[in-house]
Amino acid sequence: MALGLFDLTGKVALVTGGNGGIGLGMAKGLAMHGATVVIWGNKPDKNERAVAELEALGGTVRCAQVDVADEAAVKAGIAAILAEFGRLDQAIANAGIGIARRDMFEISQADFDKLQSINVYGVFYTLREAAAHMIERGKAGERGGSLVSIASTAAVHGAARNEHYGATKGAVLSLTRAMAVELAPHGIRVNSILPGWTRSDMTERLQGWDKFNDNVISRAPVGRWGDGDDFSAIAVYLASHHSSFHLGDAIVIDGGYTIY
């Protein structure tokens, strides 16, 4: 277990969608640095595999099936964490979905509603309930905490046929900035991460598509897909006291795709 400068021993972190992709990469970084890690995911088998991988790194790991689009379920999930561990120091709202890209004239309200329920409401419920605990803990004399949303470079790119998804990620970015301002007086820092093209279940179909790799992935200066482990270090940094002056940011991790 590697600790040192970013020792998170005694910290408890939640990662929604932490059983794969970016979420699992973040959870691995946190576990390697001593944090107790709770992952939420909707697939039991995938949860179990993730827990086994995380436990091999050392530390305490828990998993739960929590529908982040269900406000009551999120409240109950946070309450369960507090009941077992008595605290929550970091919440990473990573759970999100995508649906097929389509002509804007074919995008329905149902498409928007499906994406909004998880990509926006799920982020808000998760971070709000974590913040409520952090504020109460602050009243008892222990201020602080870290909240992290996972947006996307789709929040800042103009991608045709992707208005429905991009709109949710733009909302996450605005939501994060508003929460950062509101929660800063409580010593709670809120930041957003904007990943570029990263290997996950959501992008599995595209990963094997030669035309996409030749015309899109090749544009990234780094010349490759991102992997979950590319996001381990940022989760650790944002969980640590070293990020205490860092809030309201939109941290782009995309292999240089956005700047090129």
C-alpha positions, 0 to 999 in steps of 0.5 A: 500500500502506497501512502506517503504525501497523500495518506488517506488513512481514516478517510471514507470515500464513496464512488458511485459507478465505482465497479468499472471504468473511471469509477473503479480507477478512482476507487483503486487510487483511494484504496491504495492510499489508505481510504475506506472505499464504498462503491455503488453499482447496479450489477451485483457480479460486477460489484463483487469483482470490483470489491475483490480487486480493491480488497487486494490493494488493502483497506476496507471496501464495501459495495451496494446497489443504489439507484442514484436516480431515486432520491430516497435510495440515495438518502438511504445509501448515505445513511448506511455508510454513516451507520457503519463508518460514522463519516464520509469524507469524499463523494465522487458522483461518477455514475452516468449513462449514455444513449445512442447518438441520433439526429436532433430532430429524432431526440425525444423527451423520453431520451432527455428524461432518461439521461437527466435522471441519472446524469444530473439528478443522480449527481445532485442527490449524491453530492447534496446528501454527502454535503448535508453530513459534512455540514453537520460534522462541521458544526461538531468541530470537524469541517471539510470534505470533498465532493467530485462530479464526473462531467465530460468533455461533451460539456464543452464540445459541440458534438452533432447528434449528441445534444441530449447527452451533452446537455446533461454534462453541461448541467453537471458542470454548472451544478458543480460550480454553484455548489462550490460557491454555496459550500465553500463557507463550510470548508467543503470543496466541490470540483468536476472532472471532464474525462475525454474518450475513456475505455468503459462499458459505455464506450465498448462498441466504439473501442473496436470500430476502426473508423472511430479510432482512425478519425477520432482517437487519433486526434488526441495528442497522446494517441490512445484511449484513456483508461480508468487508472488514468483517473486514480491520482486525481481522486487521491489529490482531491480527497487529500488536504492538499486540495483544500484551496482548489474548488469550483474547477473543471479538470479536463483529463482527455489526453490533450483532445480538447486543446488540439 
